[in-house]
Amino acid sequence: MDAVEDQRDVVRHNLVEHAGPARARLCLSLADAARLAHLAPEVVVAIENGSDSMATLAVLTEFALFLGLNELGLPRPRVAGME
C-alpha cells in the first residue's frame, strides 16, 4: 500500500505544478474543466493547489490524462519538429 501512496504523492506534486498551465493551454475555465472531467470544481481547485488529500490515485491520474499530461502528471514531450 505504501507504493500506491508514494505514487499518489508524486502525481499530486506534479499536478500542483502542471495542472493549471495545462488547463490554460486548453483554454478551459475552472468550471469547464471540472464539468468535462466529471469532478466538482472544489476538487479541481484542491488538486491545482495541492491541498487535496482525499483524491485517489485513479482520480489524479485520470485528471492528468484529461489535461493532456502523462500518467505522472508531467507534460508530454513535444513531437519532433514541434519545438
N, C-alpha and C positions, 0 to 999 in steps of 0.2 A: 504494500500500500504506500510505502514511502516513495517509491519510484513515481507513482501517479501524482502524489503531492508535489514532488520536485518538478515534474514536467509541467504541472499546472502553474506553479510559481514562475517558471521560465516563460511560459506563454503569457501569463498575466503581466509580467515585467515588460516583455516585448510589446504587448498591446498598448501599454501606457505610452510608450514612445512612438509607435507607428500607427495606431488605430485612427487617431484624429487626422493626421495628414492623409492617410489612405481614404478616409471618408470625404475629406475636402477635395481630393483628386477626382473622386467620383461625383462631385458636386451634389452630395446628399446632405440635407439638413439632418440634425439630430433626430427629429421626429420621423422623417422619411426613412432613415437608416434603421431605426427601431422597428418601424412598421414592416418594412421589407424583410428584415431579419427575424421577424416574429418575436421581438423582445420588447419589454417595457422600456420607455425612454430612460427611466431611472437606472435600469441595468446597463444601458449603453454609456450613460454618464459615469457610472461607477467603474465600468471597465476602462474607459478612457482616462479616468483619474487615478486608477489603481486602488480605489477604496473598496472594491467589491471582493469580499472574501467568500461569498456564497456561490458564485458561479462555478459550475463543474468544468472539468477539462473539456468535455464534449461541447458545452456551450461556448467556451472560449475559442476552441478550435473552429467550430462552425462559423463564429463571428469573424475570425481571422480570414477564413476562406471566402466568406461573403464579401469582405473588403478587398479581395484580390491579393491577400498576403499568403504566405505559406503556412503550413501546419504549426510552426513555431511562433507565428505572429510577426515574422520578418518579411520585408519586401522581397518579392521575387526578383531574380537577376534579369536585367534588361536583355532582350533578344539582340543578337549580333546585328549591327547596323542601326540600332535604335538609340544609341547613346547620344 
